[in-house]
């Protein structure tokens, strides 16, 4: 698994599409994390915007770090070439709203879990990717 992170609108998805997955780009399966059920993520080649799914989980009160880690372990095992994109959301001013702070904390946890289970971690700024691990 490979994690591609960076700020919003920095070109993470386009950059992820340039990375080799062993699949023909024409048949590559892509999905948005908040639109594809988590049990289907392991069948994708590119899973985009995991932070959006985390936000929904926090809003619904169903964020569970252990459940997410189990899901990531399954993805790592079943789809070792999976590319995952996620916005970096912890930078900047700390929000006043408690729910927004909970979202940022959960997104940070999710990013740490994804990075721990990824063989590569990339940061994309202005469309340019830099491998950080």
DAHU-V921391 format. One line per field, one symbol per residue. ss: DSSP state (H for helix, E for strand, L for the rest). phi: phi as a letter, one per 30 degrees, with the letter a starting at -180 (. if undefined). burial: 1 if it has 9 or more other ideal C-beta (glycine too) atoms within 8 Angstrom, else 0. A space follows every 10 residues. Layout:
BEGIN
ss = ???
phi = ???
burial = ???
END
This chain:
BEGIN
ss = LEEEEELLLL LHHHHHLLLL LLLLLLLLLE EELLLLLHHH HHHLLEEELH HHHHHHHHHL LLLLHHHHHH HHHHHHHHLL LLEEEEELLL LLLLLLLHHH HHHHHHHHHH HHHHHHLLLE EEEEELLEEE ELL
phi = .bccblddic jddddedddd bicdedcdcb adedcceedc edcccbcche edddededdd icdbeddddd ddddddddbd cecbcaddcd djdddddddd dddddddddd ddddddccdb bcccbhiccb dca
burial = 1111110001 1110111010 1000000100 1010010001 1101111111 1111111100 0010100110 1111110010 1111111110 0000000001 1111011111 1011101100 1111101010 000
END
